[in-house]
Amino acid sequence: MFSDINRCKLGLRSILPEITLPKAFVYPALRSTRDNFKCPSCDQALILQAETQPQTYRCNNQHSFDQAREGYLNLLLAQNKRSRNPGDSDEMIRSRQRFLNAGYYQPLSDAIVSAVAKATSGPEQTVLDLGCGEGYYMQQLRTAFDETASETKTSNQTLKLLGMDISKFAVRLAAKRKMDARLAVDSVYNIPLFENRVDTAISVFSPISVDETARVLKPGGKLIMVGPGAEHLSGLTSLIYEQSLPHEGNTAGLEQASQFSLLEQIEIKQSIVVTGSDILDLLKMTPYYWHSRPEQQEMLAKLDKLETLIHFNINIYQNQSI
C-alpha cells in the first residue's frame, strides 16, 4: 500500500508542471507609518514599541532594532557589511569634525543652506543627508532654519532632518549634535525609507545610488550634489604629489540618468589659510593621508600655516520620476 501511494505521487509529479511559489507578500505600509524607517530585512515599517519597550523599533514580522543611547538606529545588517567597521576610519572622522567645526568650509556650508532654502516648496520640508558623516552640514541647516524662524517670528514652517551613513562611529557623533534629526546607520545603496518621502536630498563628497535616491525623493524633489572642483586643496596636494591629478567629482552616472535633470550648477573657489593643528586634521580627513609619506606628514605637522584653494562644484538636479 505504501509503495502504491509513492508511485502515485511520482506519477503526478511527472504529469503536473513545476509551480514557482511567489515571494512572500509585503503588505504596504499604512499611511500613518509611511514616514517611519523601514525594516532592512523585510521592508515593513519599523514602529516604536512605546508602551512596552520604549527604545525598541519592531516591524510586523517581529524584526527588532534597539535605538542607541544617543538616539540613532543601526539598520546595517551584518551580511551587508564589507568589513567589520565600514566607512571612514574613526581618526578620519574625528579630524573632519574638528576641521569643519573650525569654519574653514563655511562658504560651502552657506551655499548648501541657500540651495536647500531655495528648494523649499511648502511649509514643511524633509531633507535627507546621504553620507551625513558626523552631521556638520545638517547642524548648519538646523541652525540656519532656527535663526530664520526666530527672526521672522514664523511658526508654520517645519524642517525635518534625516541623516544616514555607513559608519556607525560617524552617526554616533552626529547624534550627539542634538539637532533634532532622525539618524540611521545604513548604506546609501539601500535607503531605509519608503517611496516619495523626501523633498530634498544632499550628498557632500559621497557617492549615491541613482535609483534609490530617485525612489525616496518626491516627484519634482531636488538632489543637491557637492563634489570637489579640479583645484580643490591644491595647496595641500602640491606638497604631497609631484604632479596632482584633477578630481573626478561624484556625479558619475547622473548626467545619463533618466530619473534626474540638471537645473543649476554653482562653483565655489577661494583661498583659505589653515593654521596650527588644523593642517594635520585637513590631511587626515582626506584620502591624501594614505598616500603621504611619514616625512611629508611630519613636515605638514610642523607648519604654522598652509594656504590653499578650496574648490567645490554644486550640481542641483530635479527628480523626474513619477
Backbone as CSV, one residue per row, in Angstrom:
resi,resn,N_x,N_y,N_z,CA_x,CA_y,CA_z,C_x,C_y,C_z
1,MET,0.829,-1.204,0.000,0.000,0.000,0.000,0.861,1.250,0.000
2,PHE,1.879,1.270,0.845,2.740,2.426,0.952,3.461,2.690,-0.373
3,SER,3.951,1.585,-0.992,4.661,1.739,-2.256,3.727,2.213,-3.361
4,ASP,2.444,1.798,-3.320,1.484,2.250,-4.324,1.257,3.767,-4.217
5,ILE,1.154,4.255,-2.967,0.969,5.705,-2.761,2.154,6.480,-3.300
6,ASN,3.376,5.967,-3.015,4.571,6.648,-3.507,4.612,6.676,-5.028
7,ARG,4.225,5.543,-5.646,4.204,5.509,-7.100,3.202,6.508,-7.660
8,CYS,2.068,6.638,-6.953,1.054,7.597,-7.374,1.595,9.021,-7.330
9,LYS,2.341,9.347,-6.237,2.918,10.685,-6.101,3.920,10.965,-7.204
10,LEU,4.763,9.960,-7.509,5.761,10.129,-8.550,5.098,10.333,-9.906
11,GLY,3.987,9.618,-10.094,3.265,9.769,-11.347,2.690,11.154,-11.513
12,LEU,2.144,11.706,-10.451,1.598,13.060,-10.508,2.687,14.089,-10.780
13,ARG,3.882,13.898,-10.173,4.981,14.840,-10.379,5.389,14.898,-11.850
14,SER,5.357,13.738,-12.495,5.766,13.709,-13.889,4.731,14.329,-14.806
15,ILE,3.456,14.389,-14.325,2.370,14.929,-15.145,2.215,16.428,-14.931
16,LEU,2.202,16.852,-13.654,1.949,18.261,-13.329,3.181,19.111,-13.602
17,PRO,2.989,20.319,-14.129,4.134,21.219,-14.361,4.669,21.753,-13.038
18,GLU,5.951,22.170,-13.051,6.538,22.758,-11.843,5.885,24.104,-11.567
19,ILE,5.632,24.359,-10.304,4.993,25.606,-9.887,6.001,26.431,-9.093
20,THR,6.257,27.643,-9.538,7.163,28.544,-8.820,6.362,29.326,-7.791
21,LEU,6.695,29.140,-6.548,5.972,29.842,-5.493,6.321,31.320,-5.495
22,PRO,5.347,32.174,-5.299,5.626,33.617,-5.284,6.419,33.998,-4.050
23,LYS,7.127,35.124,-4.135,7.839,35.637,-2.970,6.832,36.044,-1.900
24,ALA,7.318,36.074,-0.675,6.443,36.454,0.442,5.851,37.832,0.185
25,PHE,4.575,37.942,0.374,3.886,39.203,0.125,4.267,40.228,1.183
26,VAL,4.574,41.437,0.736,4.907,42.526,1.643,3.728,43.480,1.695
27,TYR,3.109,43.578,2.853,1.971,44.478,2.994,2.436,45.914,2.866
28,PRO,1.712,46.726,2.098,2.098,48.137,2.004,1.967,48.818,3.356
29,ALA,2.868,49.771,3.591,2.851,50.465,4.885,1.590,51.310,5.005
30,LEU,1.033,51.330,6.189,-0.100,52.200,6.445,0.332,53.648,6.267
31,ARG,-0.599,54.500,5.886,-0.284,55.912,5.675,0.362,56.528,6.916
32,SER,-0.077,56.095,8.088,0.430,56.675,9.338,1.863,56.263,9.642
33,THR,2.367,55.229,8.946,3.737,54.777,9.201,4.647,54.988,7.996
34,ARG,4.183,55.680,6.972,4.977,55.869,5.762,6.233,56.702,6.006
35,ASP,6.224,57.529,7.053,7.396,58.342,7.355,8.405,57.611,8.240
36,ASN,8.056,56.408,8.695,8.960,55.634,9.541,10.124,55.077,8.721
37,PHE,11.206,54.748,9.426,12.234,53.937,8.791,11.619,52.582,8.462
38,LYS,12.137,51.939,7.419,11.617,50.619,7.080,12.629,49.546,7.453
39,CYS,12.115,48.367,7.733,12.939,47.247,8.164,13.866,46.815,7.024
40,PRO,15.166,46.680,7.277,16.089,46.263,6.220,15.945,44.790,5.840
41,SER,15.238,44.022,6.666,15.063,42.596,6.385,13.847,42.309,5.511
42,CYS,12.759,43.081,5.703,11.514,42.739,5.006,10.772,43.944,4.448
43,ASP,11.306,45.146,4.616,10.707,46.376,4.071,9.399,46.793,4.743
44,GLN,9.077,46.213,5.878,7.913,46.669,6.640,8.302,47.903,7.462
45,ALA,7.306,48.672,7.859,7.565,49.856,8.676,8.041,49.457,10.069
46,LEU,9.055,50.156,10.556,9.542,49.946,11.918,8.773,50.878,12.858
47,ILE,8.160,50.277,13.882,7.280,51.034,14.779,7.853,50.992,16.192
48,LEU,7.941,52.155,16.813,8.443,52.245,18.175,7.464,51.574,19.133
49,GLN,7.999,50.679,19.963,7.181,49.983,20.963,7.116,50.826,22.229
50,ALA,6.426,51.951,22.126,6.474,52.978,23.164,6.000,52.490,24.524
51,GLU,4.997,51.641,24.558,4.410,51.236,25.836,5.196,50.126,26.517
52,THR,5.711,49.174,25.732,6.369,48.014,26.344,7.892,48.094,26.311
53,GLN,8.459,48.573,25.196,9.913,48.677,25.052,10.227,50.016,24.378
54,PRO,10.293,51.078,25.138,10.387,52.433,24.571,11.639,52.714,23.759
55,GLN,12.624,51.824,23.753,13.831,52.026,22.954,13.899,51.053,21.774
56,THR,12.830,50.318,21.529,12.844,49.271,20.500,11.891,49.596,19.359
57,TYR,12.384,49.415,18.144,11.567,49.526,16.944,11.372,48.120,16.377
58,ARG,10.133,47.795,16.026,9.827,46.446,15.555,8.858,46.527,14.377
59,CYS,9.027,45.628,13.417,8.110,45.558,12.281,7.079,44.463,12.532
60,ASN,6.119,44.316,11.626,5.061,43.316,11.790,5.589,41.888,11.715
61,ASN,6.769,41.718,11.150,7.386,40.390,11.088,8.303,40.121,12.271
62,GLN,8.222,40.993,13.278,8.936,40.821,14.553,10.456,40.990,14.446
63,HIS,10.932,41.679,13.414,12.344,42.055,13.386,12.509,43.296,14.259
64,SER,13.458,43.246,15.184,13.607,44.320,16.174,14.955,45.019,16.052
65,PHE,14.933,46.323,16.317,16.149,47.126,16.304,16.074,48.096,17.481
66,ASP,17.081,48.043,18.335,17.106,48.903,19.512,17.756,50.242,19.184
67,GLN,17.142,51.298,19.657,17.696,52.633,19.487,18.888,52.814,20.411
68,ALA,19.974,53.332,19.880,21.169,53.569,20.689,20.915,54.669,21.711
69,ARG,21.747,54.732,22.715,21.585,55.730,23.766,21.580,57.141,23.196
70,GLU,22.366,57.355,22.127,22.433,58.691,21.525,21.202,59.008,20.670
71,GLY,20.411,57.990,20.320,19.165,58.244,19.616,19.098,57.805,18.162
72,TYR,20.100,57.098,17.667,20.080,56.649,16.272,19.746,55.157,16.195
73,LEU,19.419,54.687,14.972,19.158,53.270,14.735,20.247,52.691,13.844
74,ASN,20.729,51.514,14.198,21.691,50.806,13.349,20.922,49.783,12.521
75,LEU,20.720,50.085,11.232,19.944,49.228,10.343,20.824,48.515,9.319
76,LEU,22.137,48.594,9.502,23.056,47.938,8.581,23.219,46.474,8.997
77,LEU,22.635,45.581,8.227,22.690,44.160,8.548,24.103,43.621,8.346
78,ALA,24.455,42.629,9.158,25.806,42.072,9.123,26.178,41.560,7.737
79,GLN,25.222,40.939,7.045,25.529,40.374,5.730,25.748,41.443,4.659
80,ASN,25.399,42.695,4.983,25.602,43.790,4.034,26.883,44.565,4.293
81,LYS,27.638,44.146,5.289,28.912,44.795,5.583,30.032,44.175,4.750
82,ARG,30.919,45.018,4.254,32.091,44.526,3.522,33.322,44.457,4.424
83,SER,33.200,45.028,5.606,34.285,44.980,6.588,33.663,45.075,7.969
84,ARG,34.479,44.890,8.985,33.954,44.921,10.348,33.426,46.307,10.700
85,ASN,34.170,47.347,10.304,33.736,48.724,10.564,33.757,49.494,9.252
86,PRO,32.698,49.381,8.441,32.690,50.043,7.136,32.654,51.562,7.262
87,GLY,33.069,52.223,6.194,33.084,53.678,6.188,34.458,54.223,6.534
88,ASP,34.536,55.524,6.707,35.802,56.174,7.056,36.274,55.720,8.437
89,SER,37.583,55.794,8.646,38.145,55.417,9.942,37.738,56.431,11.004
90,ASP,37.780,55.993,12.259,37.431,56.885,13.366,38.331,58.121,13.383
91,GLU,39.628,57.922,13.112,40.570,59.048,13.117,40.220,60.055,12.023
92,MET,39.853,59.560,10.843,39.478,60.440,9.739,38.231,61.253,10.100
93,ILE,37.275,60.604,10.736,36.016,61.272,11.104,36.253,62.328,12.178
94,ARG,37.060,62.002,13.177,37.384,62.975,14.227,38.093,64.194,13.639
95,SER,39.053,63.947,12.738,39.783,65.051,12.113,38.838,65.923,11.305
96,ARG,37.930,65.304,10.565,36.974,66.064,9.762,36.056,66.893,10.653
97,GLN,35.634,66.327,11.769,34.762,67.056,12.688,35.452,68.302,13.224
98,ARG,36.703,68.158,13.658,37.432,69.318,14.196,37.647,70.374,13.114
99,PHE,38.028,69.938,11.921,38.308,70.872,10.829,37.045,71.632,10.407
100,LEU,35.959,70.920,10.226,34.715,71.576,9.810,34.189,72.508,10.889
101,ASN,34.276,72.085,12.136,33.801,72.927,13.238,34.596,74.233,13.336
102,ALA,35.824,74.224,12.795,36.648,75.443,12.819,36.196,76.459,11.775
103,GLY,35.286,76.057,10.865,34.680,77.011,9.942,35.385,77.215,8.614
104,TYR,36.363,76.395,8.280,37.107,76.594,7.029,36.231,76.403,5.787
105,TYR,35.217,75.563,5.881,34.335,75.320,4.737,33.019,76.098,4.863
106,GLN,33.036,77.204,5.586,31.815,77.999,5.758,31.211,78.465,4.431
107,PRO,32.038,78.852,3.436,31.440,79.228,2.147,30.613,78.094,1.530
108,LEU,31.078,76.868,1.663,30.309,75.731,1.156,29.053,75.534,1.975
109,SER,29.179,75.614,3.281,28.026,75.447,4.165,26.942,76.472,3.845
110,ASP,27.351,77.724,3.643,26.387,78.783,3.324,25.681,78.490,2.003
111,ALA,26.430,77.981,1.032,25.843,77.675,-0.274,24.838,76.534,-0.178
112,ILE,25.132,75.535,0.636,24.206,74.418,0.823,22.931,74.891,1.501
113,VAL,23.082,75.699,2.548,21.917,76.245,3.253,21.043,77.045,2.278
114,SER,21.675,77.850,1.445,20.938,78.657,0.483,20.220,77.790,-0.545
115,ALA,20.892,76.746,-1.028,20.292,75.862,-2.030,19.107,75.097,-1.461
116,VAL,19.214,74.650,-0.216,18.107,73.934,0.422,16.923,74.876,0.637
117,ALA,17.210,76.103,1.074,16.134,77.082,1.278,15.426,77.388,-0.043
118,LYS,16.188,77.492,-1.115,15.622,77.772,-2.430,14.752,76.624,-2.920
119,ALA,15.100,75.396,-2.501,14.355,74.215,-2.938,13.029,74.058,-2.210
120,THR,12.841,74.799,-1.138,11.617,74.681,-0.344,10.399,75.079,-1.161
121,SER,9.375,74.214,-1.156,8.178,74.489,-1.951,6.906,74.512,-1.115
122,GLY,7.037,74.409,0.194,5.862,74.406,1.052,6.246,74.662,2.494
123,PRO,5.291,74.621,3.392,5.576,74.915,4.801,6.399,73.823,5.492
124,GLU,6.423,72.630,4.911,7.160,71.522,5.535,8.165,70.973,4.541
125,GLN,9.419,70.865,4.985,10.457,70.331,4.119,11.202,69.205,4.831
126,THR,11.325,68.081,4.142,12.090,66.949,4.644,13.382,66.856,3.850
127,VAL,14.511,66.921,4.551,15.832,66.912,3.918,16.583,65.672,4.367
128,LEU,17.121,64.927,3.409,17.904,63.725,3.683,19.353,63.979,3.319
129,ASP,20.250,63.776,4.283,21.691,63.899,4.048,22.246,62.498,3.811
130,LEU,22.638,62.229,2.577,23.172,60.922,2.187,24.676,60.897,2.445
131,GLY,25.116,60.000,3.333,26.511,60.010,3.733,26.785,61.198,4.632
132,CYS,25.960,61.330,5.678,25.954,62.543,6.517,27.202,62.702,7.371
133,GLY,28.006,61.631,7.514,29.189,61.741,8.353,28.828,62.124,9.775
134,GLU,29.606,63.047,10.349,29.370,63.429,11.744,28.371,64.580,11.891
135,GLY,27.651,64.882,10.805,26.486,65.747,10.922,26.699,67.234,10.804
136,TYR,27.874,67.661,10.350,28.170,69.106,10.319,27.169,69.874,9.461
137,TYR,26.896,69.399,8.257,26.035,70.165,7.350,24.573,70.126,7.791
138,MET,24.135,69.049,8.395,22.789,69.027,8.968,22.676,70.022,10.115
139,GLN,23.729,70.124,10.922,23.734,71.094,12.013,23.633,72.514,11.476
140,GLN,24.332,72.793,10.372,24.260,74.115,9.749,22.852,74.407,9.232
141,LEU,22.200,73.393,8.664,20.831,73.567,8.176,19.873,73.858,9.334
142,ARG,20.020,73.117,10.419,19.145,73.325,11.577,19.356,74.708,12.184
143,THR,20.611,75.120,12.342,20.905,76.422,12.932,20.333,77.548,12.080
144,ALA,20.536,77.462,10.754,20.029,78.498,9.857,18.512,78.556,9.879
145,PHE,17.874,77.383,9.910,16.410,77.343,9.943,15.878,77.970,11.223
146,ASP,16.471,77.613,12.357,16.010,78.153,13.642,16.221,79.665,13.722
147,GLU,17.344,80.141,13.193,17.608,81.580,13.224,16.615,82.338,12.354
148,THR,16.311,81.789,11.178,15.343,82.440,10.284,13.953,82.466,10.915
149,ALA,13.563,81.341,11.524,12.250,81.276,12.173,12.150,82.273,13.318
150,SER,13.259,82.439,14.046,13.262,83.386,15.167,13.184,84.825,14.681
151,GLU,13.912,85.132,13.599,13.934,86.495,13.081,12.599,86.892,12.471
152,THR,11.979,85.968,11.766,10.710,86.286,11.084,9.491,86.020,11.954
153,LYS,9.752,85.397,13.130,8.677,85.067,14.071,7.561,84.246,13.409
154,THR,7.996,83.272,12.594,7.037,82.373,11.956,7.114,80.999,12.602
155,SER,5.961,80.378,12.788,5.915,79.047,13.408,5.259,78.012,12.514
156,ASN,4.894,78.420,11.279,4.215,77.481,10.390,5.168,76.722,9.479
157,GLN,6.470,76.998,9.597,7.465,76.302,8.799,8.071,75.155,9.605
158,THR,8.289,74.027,8.943,8.854,72.851,9.607,9.993,72.283,8.775
159,LEU,11.108,71.978,9.429,12.237,71.328,8.771,12.479,69.981,9.440
160,LYS,12.325,68.911,8.682,12.606,67.559,9.166,13.938,67.105,8.574
161,LEU,14.865,66.760,9.449,16.188,66.327,9.006,16.331,64.817,9.162
162,LEU,16.815,64.177,8.108,17.136,62.760,8.121,18.586,62.607,7.697
163,GLY,19.318,61.739,8.375,20.705,61.519,8.005,21.070,60.056,8.073
164,MET,21.941,59.630,7.176,22.396,58.244,7.194,23.840,58.170,6.717
165,ASP,24.543,57.221,7.293,25.929,56.984,6.913,26.240,55.530,7.216
166,ILE,27.180,54.972,6.482,27.532,53.571,6.701,28.451,53.402,7.910
167,SER,29.012,54.521,8.395,29.892,54.482,9.565,29.092,54.676,10.844
168,LYS,29.110,53.680,11.698,28.418,53.765,12.985,29.027,54.854,13.859
169,PHE,30.339,54.974,13.827,31.015,55.989,14.641,30.603,57.391,14.209
170,ALA,30.519,57.615,12.896,30.129,58.933,12.392,28.701,59.276,12.804
171,VAL,27.788,58.331,12.674,26.391,58.583,13.028,26.262,58.841,14.528
172,ARG,27.057,58.154,15.333,27.018,58.398,16.774,27.431,59.834,17.083
173,LEU,28.470,60.326,16.418,28.890,61.716,16.619,27.815,62.683,16.142
174,ALA,27.174,62.359,15.023,26.101,63.216,14.516,24.953,63.299,15.517
175,ALA,24.619,62.166,16.124,23.516,62.140,17.092,23.827,63.009,18.309
176,LYS,25.084,63.145,18.642,25.469,63.951,19.795,25.339,65.449,19.541
177,ARG,25.107,65.832,18.302,24.951,67.249,17.991,23.601,67.802,18.459
178,LYS,22.661,66.934,18.782,21.364,67.373,19.305,20.699,68.386,18.372
179,MET,20.523,68.005,17.118,19.975,68.920,16.106,18.596,68.486,15.645
180,ASP,17.925,67.642,16.437,16.572,67.196,16.127,16.528,66.546,14.752
181,ALA,17.352,65.525,14.564,17.404,64.790,13.296,17.198,63.301,13.567
182,ARG,16.571,62.624,12.641,16.426,61.170,12.699,17.586,60.553,11.933
183,LEU,18.337,59.686,12.612,19.589,59.191,12.060,19.607,57.661,12.023
184,ALA,20.264,57.136,10.985,20.374,55.685,10.851,21.721,55.314,10.266
185,VAL,22.240,54.184,10.727,23.423,53.584,10.120,22.932,52.656,9.018
186,ASP,23.283,52.953,7.786,22.917,52.095,6.661,23.611,52.613,5.413
187,SER,23.504,51.838,4.345,24.154,52.199,3.092,23.232,53.053,2.226
188,VAL,23.819,54.010,1.492,23.031,54.835,0.582,22.525,54.017,-0.600
189,TYR,23.022,52.788,-0.736,22.533,51.894,-1.791,21.346,51.066,-1.311
190,ASN,20.932,51.294,-0.073,19.759,50.607,0.480,19.113,51.545,1.492
191,ILE,18.524,52.628,0.998,17.998,53.674,1.873,16.779,53.156,2.631
192,PRO,16.783,53.218,3.969,15.695,52.624,4.769,14.469,53.525,4.892
193,LEU,14.013,54.058,3.750,12.840,54.924,3.719,11.870,54.421,2.656
194,PHE,10.591,54.773,2.828,9.592,54.419,1.827,9.641,55.406,0.660
195,GLU,8.896,55.100,-0.378,8.911,55.898,-1.589,8.333,57.304,-1.354
196,ASN,8.898,58.265,-2.072,8.355,59.632,-2.111,8.254,60.278,-0.729
197,ARG,9.288,60.131,0.080,9.263,60.671,1.444,10.089,61.937,1.603
198,VAL,10.951,62.263,0.637,11.957,63.312,0.832,11.755,64.441,-0.178
199,ASP,11.817,65.682,0.310,11.718,66.849,-0.570,13.061,67.177,-1.207
200,THR,14.123,67.124,-0.394,15.461,67.481,-0.872,16.474,66.497,-0.301
201,ALA,17.333,65.982,-1.156,18.440,65.129,-0.719,19.744,65.851,-1.000
202,ILE,20.689,65.740,-0.078,22.004,66.333,-0.296,23.062,65.257,-0.145
203,SER,24.137,65.401,-0.910,25.270,64.490,-0.822,26.536,65.320,-0.951
204,VAL,27.327,65.335,0.101,28.566,66.110,0.116,29.744,65.148,0.039
205,PHE,30.368,65.087,-1.122,31.528,64.234,-1.365,31.197,62.731,-1.242
206,SER,29.951,62.384,-1.248,29.556,60.990,-1.054,28.953,60.441,-2.341
207,PRO,29.253,59.175,-2.668,28.575,58.556,-3.816,27.119,58.278,-3.463
208,ILE,26.290,58.094,-4.473,24.886,57.791,-4.238,24.439,56.674,-5.172
209,SER,23.292,56.102,-4.865,22.588,55.220,-5.794,21.536,56.062,-6.496
210,VAL,21.630,56.182,-7.805,20.671,56.987,-8.553,19.259,56.444,-8.367
211,ASP,19.114,55.121,-8.475,17.782,54.508,-8.374,17.183,54.693,-6.982
212,GLU,17.970,54.447,-5.951,17.470,54.560,-4.585,17.125,56.010,-4.239
213,THR,17.969,56.932,-4.674,17.708,58.340,-4.382,16.437,58.819,-5.077
214,ALA,16.260,58.415,-6.333,15.042,58.787,-7.061,13.810,58.165,-6.413
215,ARG,13.963,56.982,-5.864,12.838,56.287,-5.234,12.317,57.026,-4.011
216,VAL,13.212,57.523,-3.166,12.769,58.146,-1.917,12.421,59.622,-2.091
217,LEU,12.914,60.251,-3.158,12.567,61.646,-3.420,11.141,61.742,-3.966
218,LYS,10.454,62.803,-3.568,9.141,63.058,-4.125,9.287,63.472,-5.591
219,PRO,8.265,63.256,-6.414,8.321,63.760,-7.794,8.574,65.266,-7.792
220,GLY,9.569,65.685,-8.537,9.941,67.097,-8.541,10.897,67.484,-7.432
221,GLY,11.232,66.536,-6.548,12.157,66.814,-5.454,13.549,67.127,-5.963
222,LYS,14.349,67.781,-5.133,15.677,68.232,-5.542,16.783,67.354,-4.953
223,LEU,17.827,67.175,-5.743,19.048,66.483,-5.312,20.200,67.465,-5.431
224,ILE,20.872,67.743,-4.317,22.000,68.672,-4.289,23.283,67.869,-4.111
225,MET,24.079,67.812,-5.167,25.329,67.049,-5.156,26.511,68.006,-5.026
226,VAL,27.344,67.768,-4.017,28.536,68.584,-3.801,29.765,67.714,-4.027
227,GLY,30.610,68.165,-4.936,31.842,67.437,-5.217,33.022,68.375,-5.303
228,PRO,34.238,67.838,-5.306,35.432,68.684,-5.381,35.656,69.216,-6.782
229,GLY,36.078,70.485,-6.870,36.492,71.047,-8.139,37.902,70.601,-8.481
230,ALA,38.330,70.904,-9.683,39.628,70.425,-10.170,40.795,70.929,-9.321
231,GLU,40.658,72.106,-8.696,41.776,72.688,-7.939,41.575,72.588,-6.432
232,HIS,40.668,71.745,-5.996,40.382,71.653,-4.565,41.621,71.195,-3.790
233,LEU,41.966,71.974,-2.772,43.089,71.698,-1.868,44.417,71.572,-2.610
234,SER,44.578,72.368,-3.676,45.808,72.300,-4.467,47.042,72.690,-3.652
235,GLY,46.854,73.573,-2.656,47.983,73.943,-1.806,48.478,72.793,-0.953
236,LEU,47.579,71.876,-0.621,47.956,70.675,0.143,48.536,69.606,-0.771
237,THR,47.863,69.348,-1.873,48.313,68.252,-2.748,49.672,68.549,-3.382
238,SER,49.989,69.837,-3.570,51.292,70.178,-4.166,52.451,69.788,-3.251
239,LEU,52.172,69.630,-1.957,53.209,69.222,-1.003,53.313,67.702,-0.869
240,ILE,52.402,66.983,-1.512,52.374,65.522,-1.398,52.725,64.842,-2.711
241,TYR,52.169,65.370,-3.804,52.369,64.752,-5.115,53.287,65.607,-5.984
242,GLU,54.080,64.956,-6.803,54.894,65.685,-7.772,54.014,66.291,-8.854
243,GLN,52.985,65.554,-9.230,52.027,66.050,-10.211,50.625,65.699,-9.739
244,SER,49.830,66.712,-9.423,48.486,66.477,-8.901,47.527,66.162,-10.038
245,LEU,46.645,65.194,-9.812,45.625,64.837,-10.778,44.329,65.554,-10.415
246,PRO,43.609,66.083,-11.403,42.348,66.770,-11.099,41.314,65.810,-10.542
247,HIS,40.444,66.310,-9.676,39.391,65.490,-9.095,38.353,65.124,-10.154
248,GLU,37.789,63.929,-10.024,36.774,63.475,-10.971,35.362,63.842,-10.528
249,GLY,35.182,64.191,-9.267,33.844,64.527,-8.780,33.051,63.286,-8.406
250,ASN,31.785,63.477,-8.040,30.962,62.350,-7.570,29.603,62.300,-8.278
251,THR,29.557,62.824,-9.498,28.280,62.852,-10.219,28.235,61.861,-11.374
252,ALA,29.165,60.911,-11.394,29.180,59.920,-12.473,27.851,59.174,-12.518
253,GLY,27.275,59.086,-13.695,26.014,58.370,-13.863,24.794,59.277,-13.840
254,LEU,24.913,60.445,-13.201,23.754,61.322,-13.098,23.435,62.013,-14.432
255,GLU,24.485,62.311,-15.224,24.258,63.004,-16.493,23.416,62.155,-17.448
256,GLN,23.587,60.836,-17.378,22.843,59.948,-18.273,21.582,59.380,-17.631
257,ALA,21.357,59.682,-16.368,20.218,59.103,-15.655,18.909,59.749,-16.093
258,SER,17.950,58.920,-16.491,16.654,59.444,-16.920,15.843,59.984,-15.750
259,GLN,16.193,59.570,-14.515,15.418,60.000,-13.345,15.672,61.452,-12.953
260,PHE,16.796,62.035,-13.412,17.150,63.373,-12.950,17.480,64.292,-14.117
261,SER,17.109,65.559,-13.947,17.507,66.593,-14.904,18.278,67.676,-14.157
262,LEU,19.336,68.175,-14.769,20.184,69.185,-14.147,19.511,70.550,-14.227
263,LEU,19.372,71.198,-13.072,18.739,72.507,-13.000,19.741,73.645,-12.913
264,GLU,20.800,73.434,-12.132,21.706,74.544,-11.835,23.074,74.007,-11.436
265,GLN,24.106,74.775,-11.774,25.472,74.458,-11.356,26.067,75.680,-10.657
266,ILE,26.688,75.432,-9.524,27.293,76.504,-8.728,28.755,76.136,-8.479
267,GLU,29.636,77.087,-8.669,31.058,76.865,-8.404,31.514,77.774,-7.270
268,ILE,32.257,77.190,-6.336,32.837,77.952,-5.224,34.342,77.753,-5.272
269,LYS,35.077,78.833,-5.362,36.540,78.750,-5.374,37.102,79.955,-4.637
270,GLN,37.852,79.696,-3.593,38.506,80.789,-2.868,39.679,80.239,-2.075
271,SER,40.523,81.131,-1.635,41.713,80.748,-0.884,41.440,80.813,0.618
272,ILE,41.954,79.837,1.344,41.861,79.850,2.801,43.250,79.642,3.397
273,VAL,43.410,80.052,4.632,44.662,79.830,5.355,44.352,78.936,6.545
274,VAL,44.925,77.749,6.532,44.727,76.774,7.602,45.903,76.895,8.563
275,THR,45.619,76.915,9.860,46.683,77.163,10.833,46.804,76.018,11.846
276,GLY,48.013,75.910,12.420,48.270,75.001,13.537,47.898,73.553,13.286
277,SER,47.278,72.942,14.284,46.940,71.519,14.215,45.843,71.226,13.195
278,ASP,45.161,72.281,12.742,44.125,72.078,11.723,44.723,71.582,10.410
279,ILE,46.003,71.871,10.169,46.652,71.428,8.925,46.717,69.906,8.878
280,LEU,47.130,69.297,9.985,47.203,67.840,10.023,45.802,67.225,9.997
281,ASP,44.834,67.893,10.622,43.453,67.412,10.545,42.954,67.429,9.105
282,LEU,43.307,68.486,8.368,42.915,68.568,6.964,43.494,67.387,6.184
283,LEU,44.744,67.087,6.421,45.359,65.946,5.729,44.672,64.640,6.101
284,LYS,44.443,64.430,7.397,43.899,63.157,7.863,42.442,62.924,7.464
285,MET,41.718,63.999,7.160,40.307,63.832,6.800,40.132,63.518,5.318
286,THR,41.234,63.514,4.572,41.186,63.250,3.137,41.909,61.943,2.810
287,PRO,41.661,61.388,1.626,42.401,60.192,1.195,43.887,60.460,0.969
288,TYR,44.266,61.744,0.894,45.676,62.069,0.677,46.552,61.525,1.809
289,TYR,45.961,61.388,2.979,46.734,60.915,4.131,47.347,59.544,3.860
290,TRP,46.587,58.692,3.185,47.061,57.327,2.935,48.128,57.289,1.845
291,HIS,48.235,58.379,1.073,49.231,58.438,0.001,50.459,59.242,0.405
292,SER,50.427,59.847,1.580,51.550,60.680,2.012,52.574,59.841,2.769
293,ARG,53.831,60.224,2.613,54.911,59.524,3.301,55.061,60.078,4.719
294,PRO,55.635,59.311,5.639,55.806,59.779,7.022,56.529,61.115,7.118
295,GLU,57.542,61.320,6.284,58.282,62.578,6.343,57.421,63.754,5.861
296,GLN,56.510,63.487,4.929,55.592,64.548,4.487,54.597,64.893,5.594
297,GLN,54.109,63.887,6.281,53.190,64.123,7.402,53.883,64.918,8.498
298,GLU,55.141,64.594,8.769,55.900,65.303,9.794,56.128,66.759,9.388
299,MET,56.421,66.976,8.105,56.632,68.328,7.600,55.368,69.170,7.725
300,LEU,54.208,68.592,7.395,52.941,69.312,7.495,52.588,69.613,8.949
301,ALA,52.921,68.695,9.836,52.623,68.892,11.255,53.419,70.051,11.847
302,LYS,54.544,70.371,11.235,55.396,71.441,11.753,55.048,72.812,11.175
303,LEU,54.180,72.837,10.155,53.832,74.118,9.542,52.979,74.969,10.480
304,ASP,53.210,76.273,10.472,52.376,77.196,11.231,51.099,77.533,10.472
305,LYS,51.202,77.600,9.138,50.022,77.892,8.325,50.187,77.279,6.945
306,LEU,49.058,77.053,6.310,49.038,76.489,4.962,47.971,77.223,4.161
307,GLU,48.367,77.823,3.061,47.408,78.494,2.187,47.033,77.556,1.046
308,THR,45.759,77.409,0.819,45.298,76.507,-0.237,43.967,76.986,-0.807
309,LEU,43.721,76.598,-2.038,42.414,76.836,-2.634,41.421,75.802,-2.115
310,ILE,40.198,76.235,-1.902,39.097,75.284,-1.767,38.209,75.490,-2.992
311,HIS,37.818,74.403,-3.602,37.130,74.468,-4.895,36.026,73.409,-4.897
312,PHE,34.785,73.863,-4.951,33.639,72.954,-4.900,32.728,73.173,-6.108
313,ASN,32.160,72.090,-6.600,31.117,72.148,-7.622,29.815,71.630,-7.011
314,ILE,28.764,72.443,-7.118,27.449,72.051,-6.614,26.513,71.892,-7.810
315,ASN,26.019,70.696,-8.000,25.058,70.425,-9.067,23.693,70.155,-8.440
316,ILE,22.687,70.837,-8.929,21.330,70.689,-8.387,20.456,70.036,-9.463
317,TYR,19.852,68.905,-9.103,19.049,68.127,-10.027,17.596,68.082,-9.547
318,GLN,16.693,67.821,-10.479,15.283,67.620,-10.129,14.879,66.188,-10.467
319,ASN,14.145,65.582,-9.542,13.686,64.216,-9.749,12.551,64.193,-10.780
320,GLN,12.754,63.430,-11.860,11.755,63.343,-12.919,10.867,62.119,-12.776
321,SER,11.136,61.292,-11.742,10.336,60.082,-11.553,8.908,60.447,-11.194
322,ILE,7.984,59.634,-11.639,6.570,59.863,-11.360,6.077,58.853,-10.325
